[in-house]
Amino acid sequence: QELPETVLLKFFRPENTLVPARPTPEQLSNLIKTSLHYPESFNHSFHQKSLCLVPVTLLLSNCSQAVVDVMIDLRHKPTSSEALEIHGSFTWLGQTQYKLQLKGQEVYSLQLKACFVHTGVYNLGTPRVFAKLVDQVTLFETSQQNSMPALIIINNI
């Protein structure tokens, strides 16, 4: 009895796979990736100066190939009393809303200042970021849910 002949399978992948320029509806809520850059802890003499100012960089990355309108709102405060008890309250100094436009795959760095009046552990993850495709006529879509806290420790020296 003869064995059947073994046939090799060949898989072909077109080399010029085009990435769609327009995100799908599921991707609309993930157009912009954000990350906060700041020191893990910050030493400040509250006896000499009552306000402690810490520089914070908000990095915004357009994850799509399309041009995206972005709105950043710094006025959002944690609503639960538990979050305030654990982390305390702080203020963003300066402008509280920003509107910008990011080209496809563009990364934008926004310089912010956080203001603290007491020592403690604070959650800097309060900026809310909204985004939509430039040619969309709809209202802004929420682009990022801040699930991870961005904790900073303020020390008195």
QUIGICOR-V751597 format. One record per run of one state. SS is the DSSP state (H for helix, E for strand, C for the rest). FROM is the first residue (numbers start at 1). LEN is the number of residues. Records with the same first field share a line. If there is no record, write none. Layout:
SS=FROM-LEN / FROM-LEN
//
This chain:
C=1-26 / 31-1 / 38-3 / 45-7 / 63-5 / 74-7 / 88-3 / 94-3 / 103-4 / 117-3 / 124-4 / 134-7 / 143-8 / 157-1
H=27-4 / 81-7
E=32-6 / 41-4 / 52-11 / 68-6 / 91-3 / 97-6 / 107-10 / 120-4 / 128-6 / 141-2 / 151-6
//
